[in-house]
């Protein structure tokens, strides 16, 4: 409440007291007493346009600084997500691809030693490792698609691509798990 509101309130209360016929307070003296500060506030309440302009400039500078800080933070976050995604892609390709290569090497050894009957059980773990490599490649592809969609402002498509990307990454880890499990079962059965 500012001073003008206070004076209006006093006037309202004084008029109520006056309306009730009370004579204990001299209403006219109270009203005349309120007129002088009221006039003073009405004339002194003129705001300097330079102050308003300076305030607007400072507010604008503050808003720009806040926007800049948020934008820089978002850019750094995006860079870290990209860097982490690159590491995840390399890791998924390495664990699944390396496992497939190791398994193929072992199968090649079995073929050269003359034990072709032992080769067939390794097909299931090899398929899972190949699926893991494929889903890692799809993870990389959909990651690029999601980045493009975000850059173009296609938010709904970008969110969909991001979700699919996550599913392919999880699928690649799951494929590695199944390949390892079935490979372990084959080696135990030997």
N, C-alpha and C positions, 0 to 999 in steps of 0.2 A: 504494500500500500504506500503510495507516495503522499506528499503533503497535501496535494489537491484533493485526493480521496479522503484524507483525514478531515479537511475543512468541510467537505460535503457531508460527511458523517456527523460532524458536530452540528451543522446547520439542520440536518434531518432530525437529530435528537432534540435540538432546541425547538424546532417546529412542533414536535410531538408534545414536549413539555408545555409549550405555549398553547397547543390545542386542548390540553387537559385543564387549562385554566390556572396553572400554577403561577404564583407570583413571587416565589421565594428567590428565584434567580431573575435578574433583570435581563429579559430576552433581548431587548433592543441594544443593550450595552454589549451583550455577547455577540450579536450579529454585527454590530459596528466594529467590534474587536476583530472579528474574522475577516472583515472586508479588507483591511489594510494588508495582512499577510497574503490574502488571496490575490490582491492586485500585484503585490510584489512577486509572488510565484508565477503569475501569468505573464508578467513582463520579463522576468529573468529566466524563464523556461525556454527561451529561444536558444536553439542548439546551433553552435558554430558549424557551418558546412565544411570547413577545413578539418575539423575534428572528425566529422562523420566520414569524410573521404579518407583520412589517414587510417581510421579504424577499419574501413573496408579494404584498404590496401594491405594492412597487416593481417586481416583475416584471410584474404586471398593468398598471401605469401605462406601463411600457416597451412592452409588447405593444400597448396601446391607441394609443400615440404612433406606433408603427411602422405599425399598421393605418390610422390616420388619414392618415399621410404617403402610403402606397400608394394609398389611396382618392382623396386629393386629386390625386395624380399621374395616376391613371387618368381622373379627371373632366377634368382639363386636356387630356390626350391626346385624349379623346373630343371635347371642344370644338374642338380644332385639326383633328381629322379632319372634323368637320361643316363648319367654316369652309373647309377645303380643298375639300371636296366641293361646297360652294356655288359656289366660284370655278370648279371644273371644269365644273359644269353650265352656268354662265353662259358660260364660254369655248366649250364645245361648241355651245351654242345660237347663240352669236354667230358663230362661224366658219362653221358649216353654214347657218344661217339667213341670215346676211349674204351668203354666196356664192349661195344660192338667189335671194335678192332681187336681187342684182346681175345674175345671169344672166337672171332674168325681165325686168328693166329693159332689158337688151340685146336680148332677144327681142322685147320690145314696140317698141323702136326699129326693129328690122329689119322688123317688121310695118307700122309707119307709113311707113317709107321705100319700101315696096313691094318688098321682097325676101323673099317668103314661102318660097322654096326653100332659103334659108339657115337657116331656123328648125328644121327637123327634126333635124339633127345635134346640136342642143343638148339634146335630150330625155334622152340617156343621162347627161350630167353633172348635169342637173337632178334626175334620179331619185336619183342617188347623194347629192346634197346633201339632198334630202328624207328619204332613208333616214337620213342623219346626224342630222337634226333629230329624227326619230322615235326613233332609238336614244338620243339625249340625253334625250328625255322619258322613255323607259323606264328609263334610268339614274337619273333623279330619282325615279321611282316605286318602283323596287326599293330605292333607298337609304332611302326612308321605310319600306318594308316591313322592311328589315333592322334599322333602328333600333327599330321596334316589336317585332320578334322578340327582339332583345337585351333590351329593357326588360321583356318578359314572361318572360324566362328560357328561351326556346325556342332553345337554343344551336345545335342541328343545323340548324333552319330558318334561323336568323340567319346561320350560316356559308354555307349554300346561297344565300341572298339576297345576301350580300356577294360571293360568287363571281360570281353572275349580274350583279350591279351592275358589277363590274370588267369583265366581258365586254362589257356594253353600252357602257361608256365607251371601251374599246378599239375596239369596233365603230364607234362614232361617229367616232373619229379615222381609222379605216381608210376609212370612207365618204367623209370629207372628202378623204382622199388620192386615192381613186379618182375622185371628182368633179373634183378639180383636174387630175388626169392626163388624163381624157377631155375636160375643157374645154380644156386646153392643146392636145390633139390636134386638136380642132375648130377652134380659132383658127389653128393652124399650117396646117391644110388650106384655110383661106379664101383 
